[in-house]
Amino acid sequence: MAENKPKVEKPIIFYLDDEIENLKSFKAAFRRDFEVLISSSPEEALDIITKNNEKISVVLSDQRMPVMTGIEFFEKLKNLYPDMIRVLVTGYSDINVVVDAINKTQVYKYVNKPWDLDYMRTVINQAHEIFTLRKQNKKLTNDLIMVNSQLEFMFRQKLLAFDEKYGKKDDDSKN
């Protein structure tokens, strides 16, 4: 008898790179582990991300592209979707780029091209885990705030009922 195991949804990630071959290689390399969305255009990327913003956890971007840099793209993305985890991918080593990426866009990781498959998978998995934990933490915090508010309301109701039943001490001393 076959067991019906619940289907585990793959994390959805997005990769922006102006080089089509890089996009194809990336998607082929990671399609078994993740649902991979790709684009070679920053404008199209923002459209795709906007349509899927509730599902995407990790966004990767090449740094050097003709229309805008990866950092410029991440600045726009951070303003629209600050919770998405950002990973900068580049074939150029420039310490100023790394500093800007961290300071301006809070990039989680900086990965050099050509990337190592296992290292990239680890980075993406860790980034997705951080995204998931932050999302869970935010939900738990909101739940706690709501429950605390309900408890405060119930406590006030009990105090009012107590005051009605037994009267306030200040009222008794006046008589």
Residue pairs with C-beta under 8 A, 6 or more apart in sequence:
10 33
10 34
10 35
11 33
11 34
11 35
11 57
11 58
11 124
11 128
12 34
12 35
12 37
12 52
12 55
12 56
12 57
13 30
13 34
13 35
13 36
13 37
13 56
13 57
13 58
13 59
13 60
13 124
13 128
14 36
14 37
14 38
14 39
14 45
14 48
14 49
14 52
14 56
14 58
14 59
14 60
15 23
15 26
15 27
15 36
15 37
15 38
15 39
15 59
15 60
15 61
15 89
16 38
16 39
16 40
16 42
16 45
16 59
16 60
16 61
16 62
16 65
16 70
16 73
17 23
17 26
17 38
17 40
17 61
17 62
17 65
17 89
18 40
18 41
18 62
18 65
18 66
18 67
19 40
19 62
20 40
22 62
22 113
23 38
23 39
23 40
26 36
26 38
26 60
27 36
27 38
29 117
29 120
30 36
30 120
30 121
30 124
33 121
33 124
33 125
34 124
37 48
37 49
37 52
37 56
39 45
39 48
41 67
42 65
42 67
42 68
42 72
42 73
42 76
43 67
45 61
45 73
46 76
46 77
46 80
49 56
49 59
49 77
49 80
49 81
49 84
50 80
53 80
53 81
53 84
56 81
56 84
57 84
57 85
57 127
57 128
57 131
57 132
58 84
58 85
58 86
58 87
58 124
58 127
58 128
58 131
59 74
59 77
59 84
59 85
59 86
59 87
60 86
60 87
60 88
60 89
60 111
60 124
61 70
61 73
61 74
61 86
61 87
61 88
61 89
62 70
62 89
62 90
62 113
63 69
63 70
63 71
63 88
63 89
63 90
63 92
63 97
63 101
64 70
64 90
64 91
64 92
65 73
70 88
70 89
70 90
70 101
71 88
71 97
71 100
71 101
71 104
71 105
74 86
74 88
74 101
74 104
74 105
74 107
75 104
75 105
77 84
77 86
77 105
78 86
78 105
78 106
83 131
83 134
83 135
84 131
85 108
85 127
85 128
85 130
85 131
86 105
86 106
86 107
86 108
87 107
87 108
87 109
87 110
87 111
87 123
87 124
87 127
88 97
88 101
88 107
88 109
88 110
88 111
89 111
89 112
89 113
89 115
90 97
90 110
90 111
90 112
90 113
91 112
91 113
91 114
93 112
97 110
98 110
101 107
101 110
108 123
108 127
108 130
109 123
109 127
111 119
111 120
111 123
